[in-house]
Each structure stands twice: as C-alpha cells, then as structure tokens.
Amino acid sequence: MTTEPGTSRLPGEVWVLVAANFVIAAGFGLVAPALPTFARGFDVSVTAASVVVSAFAVARLVFAPASGKLVTAFGERWVYLTGISIVALSTGACAFAASYWQLLVFRSVGGFGSTMFTVSAIALLIKATPPKLRGRASGLWGTGFLLGNVAGPILGGGLLTISLRAPFLVYAGLLIVAVLIVGWFLRNSSLAAVATGEQPAPITVRQALRNRAYVATLGSSFANGWAVFGVRVSLVPLFVTEVLNKDDAFAGTALAVFAAGNVVMLLMAGKLADTVGRKPIVLAGLVVTAVGTIWVGFTESVPTFLAATVVAGLGAGLLAPPQQAVVADVIGTKGRGGPVLATFQMAADIGAVVGPIVAGLLVDSISFGVAFAVSGALSLVAVLVWLPAPETLPRDAEPPQHPTPSEAVAVELPACPESVSEPAPRGAAPGSPPRSS
C-alpha cells in the first residue's frame, strides 16, 4: 500500500485515513444537534446541557499529553484503533444513559478516545506522506472531515424524529465501520507498523520549541481554535437570531456556508503549500481569517453576513494544510513526535475552550462586534509571530538521483572480476570503492 519515494502519488495509507475521517465526521454530524436536547431531557439547565458539550473538549485537552506519549510508545495504528473503539463504546453507552451524570461521564470518556485517534492519525499521516506532499495530504484529510460534517446532518436528519437516542447508536456503528476500514487496509502496511530495531530518538517538545516555525504554529493554532472551533460555533447561532433576526435553522445554513468555503480552499491550499511554501500560505490564511471574522461582527444584513462567512471559511481553509505540514516538517518523516503533535493539538483546544467564554463576556458587556473583532485580531497577532519564522518546506527532497553513464559504468565494473578498473581519482586511496549515486 506504500508509494515509492520520489513519486508524486500519495500513499494508500493517506486515502484510508481520509475515508475513515469522513465516516467519523459524518457520525459526529449526527450526534452534535441531538446532544444538547438529549441532555435537557434530564430536566437540567441550559448551562448544565452546555457542560455536556464542553466536557468532550475538556477531556480532549486533559488527555492530549498522554495520547502523545502513547503514540510514541506503542505506534500510531494501535493508538488510532484503540481511540476510535473507546469513542464507539462511550457513544453507544450514551444512548442508554439513565441520568445526566451518566451522560456526562460517557461523553468525557469519549473525549479521551477522540484525542487518541486525532493525534495518532496526524502522526501516521506525517509518517506515511513524502515531505513534498504533506500539504496535499493534510488538505485531503481536512476535506474528508468537513465533507463528513456536512453529510452527517443531511443523512441523519430523520433520526431525531425517531428518537433522541438513535443518533448515538448510529454514530457508534459508524465508528465501528471506521475501525474495520483502518484495521483491514492497514494490517499489512509497513508504514503503519510499529518500528523495530534501533530508532532515532523521539523529538521532544523542548527541542521543537527551539524552532521558531513550530512556536509560530502554536500561536496560529490557538488563534484558529479560538475563532473557528470556538467562537464560530458558540456566537454565530446567537448572532443570527439576535442581530439578524433569523430563525435557528438559518444558523445551520451559516455554518454550512462556512464549511463550503473551507472545502473549496483546502485542496488548493495543500497544493500551494507544497509548491509556493508553507509560510506564505499560513500568512495569507491568517489575514483572510481575520478579515472575515471581524467583518462578520459588523454585518447588518443577510447577504453581507453570508459574504463575510464565506471569507472566514476560505481563510480557515487556507490555514489548515500548511500549518499541519509545518509541524510535520519539524518532526520529520523518520522522527517520532507524539508529544509535539499533542501540544499542537492542545493549542487549538485551549483556544476552543477559552474563546467562547471570553467572547461571551464581551458580548454581554459590550457588543457582538467587539467580540468578533477581538477574535479576528488574534489572527493578526499570529501574523506578527509568523513573520520572523523560517520556511520549512523541504527544497532538496527527494527525486531519485539517476547516475550518469560514466557513474553507472564505474558502479558496474567492480562487480566484474575480469574487467579492468578505471584509475582511481586523484587523492583517493588505492582500492577505494567507487562513488555511488
């Protein structure tokens, strides 16, 4: 299933991860709309229902360092399959929760499994992808997730009319399908196998922090988590109803428009990151994200709001592939960097947890416009952090080096005892081996 070094084709392992990502995201799209309502069914407050939603993200954040260590110790495939299995079991258990506290515990356990398969999937993506194709691989991986998020609610809209518990059972089933997909197709993969023999020492977080590009990536990941995964999900629905005076259904349309802009840009950004460079595309993504996010907060009509949402989606799509490719470049194909990946993931998770809280306080005390402006300004701060960072795109990788005719003859001659060797180059010791290509 692997691809020969120097080719322009992505390894089969990447396509397996993309397919599994689609299945996982489709299932998540089924559960997300049902979860708050299901929690409210236990006669708890809106705040308590929101805690069930945030518990998943908090558990991801808490368990991220341990996930990174597990990847380094046991290998990507084992951690990936175990993580998905944990989410499958915990999600299935949610369908049978008899109390609010049971639901809260089951969702928290699912967060542990989620960070396991997220960190291990990115690690396997890095391990399997040639350096010059990392941007494209990251773009495909992100596209699979976004398409799944869009397809999930469409395919499962009727489940909520059957039962609020039904989406959890279907999601658990889809996760089992993902386990089977990855387990079967990667069972004989040399790239996904646990490394044996002497291996290079894993790169530590302290070593990675000496690289300014990695530090800059942590900053942009935090800003992206704050604006995209946090504020967008928490504030956009409220902005739609309280400022634009539209119904709740239109909030779903707004999120779908953002996702559409994301998908349009992801694949293009991946190719650009592999050709133009990682840094220029990251900078462009941060600027476009900032413009779109700030603009959203000052819109007063539906057309301008949708236009600003598209711009923000395009910016987020530009940012994701090169940012992930930079982390891959810092770790290296042969390196092991589970904790480095986990720290990168934690930066986004911290932004996603803190962002909605701070933005909500700004809305309550000042206005929606200020909340979105602060969120966009963080992306501009990340631009300043990125400006002195170096470019990490490998420029000297890795087309096969074909020998010249004379070099080829020099290699072949020693294998023929009867042949007459060419004189050794000046300065070389007699009998020294010929230069190989």
C-alpha positions in Angstrom: 0.0 0.0 0.0 3.0 2.3 0.1 4.3 4.6 -2.6 7.9 4.6 -3.8 10.0 7.6 -2.6 10.2 10.4 -5.1 6.8 9.8 -6.7 4.0 12.4 -6.9 1.3 10.0 -5.7 0.0 9.9 -2.2 0.4 6.6 -0.4 -2.6 4.4 0.0 -2.4 4.9 3.8 -3.4 8.5 3.3 -6.6 7.6 1.4 -7.5 5.1 4.1 -7.2 7.8 6.8 -9.2 10.2 4.6 -12.0 7.7 4.2 -12.1 6.9 7.9 -12.1 10.7 8.7 -15.2 11.1 6.6 -17.0 8.3 8.3 -16.0 9.6 11.8 -17.1 13.2 10.9 -20.4 12.0 9.4 -21.2 10.3 12.7 -20.3 13.3 14.7 -22.6 15.4 12.5 -25.5 13.1 13.5 -24.8 13.5 17.3 -24.0 17.2 17.5 -27.5 18.5 17.0 -29.1 15.9 19.3 -26.7 16.2 22.3 -27.9 19.4 24.0 -31.6 18.5 23.6 -30.9 15.0 24.9 -29.1 16.4 27.9 -32.0 18.9 28.6 -34.3 15.8 28.7 -32.9 15.0 32.1 -34.5 18.2 33.5 -31.2 20.2 33.8 -30.5 23.8 33.0 -29.2 25.1 29.7 -25.8 25.7 31.4 -25.7 22.0 32.5 -26.6 20.9 29.0 -23.7 23.1 27.6 -21.3 21.4 30.1 -22.0 18.1 28.4 -21.0 19.6 25.1 -17.8 21.2 26.5 -16.9 18.1 28.6 -15.8 16.4 25.4 -13.4 19.2 24.5 -12.1 19.5 28.1 -11.4 15.7 28.2 -9.5 16.0 24.8 -7.4 18.8 26.3 -6.6 17.0 29.5 -5.7 13.7 27.8 -3.7 15.1 24.9 -0.2 14.8 26.6 -0.9 11.2 27.5 -2.1 10.5 23.9 1.2 11.8 22.5 3.2 9.6 24.8 1.1 6.6 23.8 1.8 7.2 20.1 5.5 7.3 20.8 5.4 4.2 22.9 3.0 1.9 21.1 2.8 3.2 17.5 0.2 5.1 15.5 -2.1 2.3 14.3 -2.6 0.7 17.8 -3.5 4.1 19.4 -5.7 5.1 16.5 -7.8 1.9 16.6 -8.0 2.0 20.4 -9.1 5.6 20.4 -11.9 5.1 17.9 -13.0 2.0 19.8 -13.2 4.0 23.0 -15.3 6.6 21.3 -17.6 4.0 19.7 -18.2 2.3 23.1 -18.8 5.5 25.0 -21.1 6.9 22.3 -23.1 3.7 22.3 -23.3 3.9 26.1 -24.7 7.5 25.8 -27.8 6.1 24.1 -28.5 4.1 27.2 -27.7 6.8 29.8 -30.3 6.8 32.5 -29.2 10.1 34.2 -27.5 13.4 33.4 -24.4 12.3 35.3 -24.1 9.1 33.3 -24.3 11.1 30.1 -21.6 13.5 31.3 -19.2 10.7 32.2 -19.8 8.8 28.9 -19.1 11.9 26.8 -16.0 12.7 28.8 -14.6 9.2 28.2 -15.3 9.7 24.5 -13.1 12.8 24.6 -10.2 10.7 25.8 -10.6 8.4 22.8 -11.0 11.3 20.5 -7.7 12.9 21.3 -6.1 9.4 20.9 -7.2 8.9 17.4 -6.7 12.5 16.4 -3.1 12.7 17.5 -2.3 9.2 16.1 -3.9 10.0 12.8 -1.8 13.1 12.3 1.3 11.2 13.3 0.5 8.4 10.8 -0.2 11.0 8.1 3.2 12.5 8.7 4.9 9.1 8.7 3.2 7.9 5.5 3.5 11.1 3.4 6.6 12.2 1.4 7.8 15.6 2.6 6.9 17.4 -0.7 3.3 16.1 -0.5 2.5 16.9 3.2 0.3 20.0 2.3 -1.8 18.0 -0.1 -2.2 15.1 2.3 -3.3 17.5 5.1 -5.8 19.2 2.7 -7.4 15.9 1.8 -7.6 14.8 5.4 -9.3 18.0 6.4 -11.6 17.8 3.4 -12.7 14.3 4.4 -13.6 15.6 7.9 -15.5 18.6 6.6 -17.5 16.6 4.0 -18.4 14.2 6.7 -19.7 17.1 8.9 -21.9 18.3 6.1 -23.1 14.8 5.1 -23.9 13.7 8.7 -26.9 16.0 9.4 -28.2 15.6 5.8 -28.1 11.8 6.0 -29.4 11.6 9.6 -32.0 14.4 9.7 -34.8 11.9 10.1 -33.2 10.1 13.1 -34.2 12.8 15.5 -37.8 12.2 14.6 -37.4 8.6 15.6 -35.6 9.1 18.9 -33.0 11.3 20.5 -31.1 8.2 21.4 -30.9 6.9 17.8 -28.1 9.2 16.6 -25.8 7.9 19.3 -26.3 4.3 18.2 -25.8 5.1 14.5 -22.6 7.1 15.4 -21.3 4.1 17.4 -22.0 1.9 14.4 -20.2 4.3 12.0 -17.2 4.3 14.3 -17.0 0.5 14.3 -17.0 0.8 10.5 -14.1 3.2 10.7 -12.2 0.7 12.9 -12.8 -2.1 10.4 -11.7 0.1 7.5 -8.4 1.2 9.1 -7.7 -2.2 10.7 -8.2 -4.1 7.5 -6.5 -1.9 5.0 -3.5 -1.1 7.2 -3.0 -4.6 8.6 0.0 -5.3 6.3 1.2 -1.7 5.9 4.9 -1.3 6.5 4.4 2.4 7.2 1.7 1.8 9.8 3.7 -1.0 11.5 5.4 -0.5 14.8 9.0 0.3 14.2 11.5 -2.3 15.4 15.3 -2.2 15.9 17.3 0.9 16.6 15.2 4.0 16.1 16.0 7.7 16.2 15.3 9.4 19.5 11.9 11.0 19.6 11.8 14.8 19.2 10.8 16.4 22.4 8.6 19.4 22.9 11.5 21.4 24.3 13.5 20.6 21.1 10.6 21.6 18.9 10.1 24.9 20.8 13.6 25.9 19.6 12.2 26.0 16.1 10.5 29.4 15.5 8.2 27.9 12.9 6.8 25.5 15.5 6.3 28.2 18.0 4.5 30.3 15.4 2.3 27.3 14.5 1.3 27.0 18.2 0.2 30.7 18.0 -1.8 30.3 14.8 -3.3 27.1 16.1 -4.5 28.8 19.2 -6.0 31.7 17.2 -7.6 29.3 14.8 -9.1 27.2 17.6 -10.4 30.4 19.3 -12.1 31.8 16.2 -13.0 28.7 14.1 -13.7 25.9 16.6 -14.9 28.1 19.5 -16.4 31.5 18.6 -17.9 30.4 15.3 -19.8 27.6 16.9 -20.9 29.5 20.0 -21.6 33.0 18.7 -22.8 32.6 15.1 -26.1 31.0 16.1 -26.8 33.7 18.6 -25.7 36.5 16.2 -28.1 35.1 13.6 -31.1 35.1 15.9 -30.4 38.3 18.0 -28.8 40.6 15.4 -30.1 39.4 12.0 -33.4 38.3 13.5 -33.4 35.0 11.6 -34.6 31.6 12.9 -32.3 28.9 14.3 -32.4 26.9 11.1 -30.5 29.8 9.3 -27.7 29.3 11.8 -27.2 25.9 10.3 -27.1 27.4 6.9 -24.4 29.9 8.0 -22.3 27.1 9.4 -22.7 25.1 6.1 -21.6 28.2 4.1 -18.5 28.5 6.2 -17.8 24.8 5.7 -18.3 25.2 1.9 -15.7 27.9 1.8 -13.4 25.7 3.8 -13.7 22.8 1.4 -13.2 25.0 -1.6 -9.9 26.2 -0.3 -8.4 23.1 1.5 -7.2 21.2 -1.5 -5.9 24.3 -3.3 -4.1 25.4 -0.1 -2.5 22.0 0.2 -1.0 22.1 -3.3 0.2 25.7 -2.8 1.9 24.8 0.5 3.8 22.0 -1.3 4.9 24.4 -4.1 5.0 28.0 -3.0 5.9 27.2 0.6 4.2 26.8 4.0 4.8 30.3 5.4 3.2 32.4 2.7 0.0 30.3 2.7 -0.2 30.4 6.5 0.2 34.2 6.5 -2.5 34.5 3.8 -4.8 32.2 5.7 -4.4 34.2 8.9 -5.1 37.5 7.2 -8.2 36.3 5.4 -9.5 34.6 8.5 -9.0 37.9 10.5 -10.8 39.9 7.8 -13.7 37.5 7.6 -14.1 37.1 11.4 -14.0 40.9 12.1 -16.4 41.6 9.2 -19.0 39.1 10.5 -19.4 41.0 13.7 -20.3 44.2 11.9 -22.7 42.9 9.3 -26.3 44.0 9.4 -27.9 42.2 6.5 -28.0 38.5 5.5 -26.1 39.0 2.1 -23.2 40.7 3.8 -23.2 38.2 6.7 -23.0 35.3 4.2 -20.2 37.0 2.3 -18.2 37.6 5.4 -18.8 33.9 6.4 -17.5 32.7 3.1 -14.4 34.8 3.5 -13.8 33.4 7.0 -14.3 29.9 5.7 -11.8 30.5 2.8 -9.2 31.8 5.3 -9.6 28.8 7.6 -9.2 26.5 4.6 -6.1 28.3 3.6 -4.5 28.0 7.0 -5.1 24.3 8.0 -2.9 22.3 5.5 0.3 24.4 5.6 0.0 24.7 9.4 -0.1 21.0 9.8 2.6 20.5 7.2 4.9 22.7 9.2 4.5 20.5 12.3 5.3 17.5 10.1 8.4 19.2 8.7 9.6 19.9 12.3 9.1 16.3 13.3 10.4 14.7 10.1 9.3 11.6 8.4 11.6 9.3 10.4 11.1 11.2 13.6 8.7 10.3 16.4 7.0 13.3 18.0 3.7 12.3 19.7 4.0 14.9 22.5 4.9 17.6 19.8 1.8 16.7 17.9 -0.3 16.7 21.1 1.0 20.1 22.1 0.0 21.4 18.7 -3.5 19.9 19.1 -3.7 21.3 22.6 -3.1 24.9 21.4 -6.2 24.7 19.3 -8.2 23.0 22.0 -7.3 25.7 24.5 -8.4 28.4 22.1 -11.7 26.5 21.5 -12.4 26.3 25.3 -11.3 29.8 26.2 -12.6 31.6 23.1 -16.3 31.2 23.7 -16.1 32.2 27.3 -14.2 35.4 26.7 -16.3 36.2 23.6 -19.5 35.6 25.5 -18.3 38.0 28.2 -17.5 40.6 25.6 -21.0 40.3 24.0 -22.7 40.6 27.4 -20.6 43.6 28.5 -20.1 45.4 25.1 -21.3 44.0 21.8 -21.1 41.2 19.2 -18.9 43.5 17.1 -16.2 43.8 19.7 -16.3 40.0 20.4 -15.7 39.1 16.7 -13.2 41.9 16.4 -11.1 40.6 19.3 -11.3 37.1 17.8 -10.1 38.3 14.4 -7.4 40.4 16.0 -5.8 37.3 17.5 -5.2 36.0 13.9 -3.4 39.3 13.2 -1.3 38.8 16.3 -0.4 35.4 15.0 0.7 37.0 11.7 3.3 39.0 13.7 4.5 35.8 15.4 4.9 34.2 12.0 6.8 37.0 10.2 10.3 36.0 11.7 9.6 32.3 11.4 11.6 30.3 8.8 10.2 28.4 5.8 10.1 24.7 6.4 9.2 23.3 3.0 12.0 20.8 2.0 13.6 22.2 -1.1 16.1 19.4 -1.6 13.8 16.4 -1.4 13.7 13.8 -3.0 13.6 13.0 -6.7 15.6 9.8 -7.4 19.1 10.5 -8.4 19.9 8.7 -11.7 23.6 8.1 -12.3 25.3 9.4 -15.4 26.6 6.8 -17.9 30.2 7.1 -16.6 29.0 6.7 -13.0 26.9 3.7 -14.0 30.0 2.1 -15.6 32.0 2.9 -12.5 29.5 1.1 -10.3 29.3 -2.0 -12.6 33.0 -2.5 -13.2 33.9 -3.7 -9.7 31.3 -6.5 -9.9 33.1 -8.0 -12.9 36.4 -9.5 -11.8 37.7 -9.8 -15.4 37.1 -6.2 -16.2 39.9 -3.6 -15.9 39.2 -0.9 -13.3 39.4 2.7 -14.2 42.2 4.7 -12.4 41.2 5.9 -9.0 40.5 9.6 -8.8 43.4 11.8 -7.7 43.8 11.8 -3.9 41.8 8.5 -3.5 43.3 5.5 -1.7 44.0 2.5 -3.9 41.2 0.1 -4.0 38.7 2.6 -2.5 35.1 1.9 -3.6 33.6 3.9 -6.5 31.3 6.8 -5.9 27.7 5.7 -5.8 24.8 7.8 -6.9 
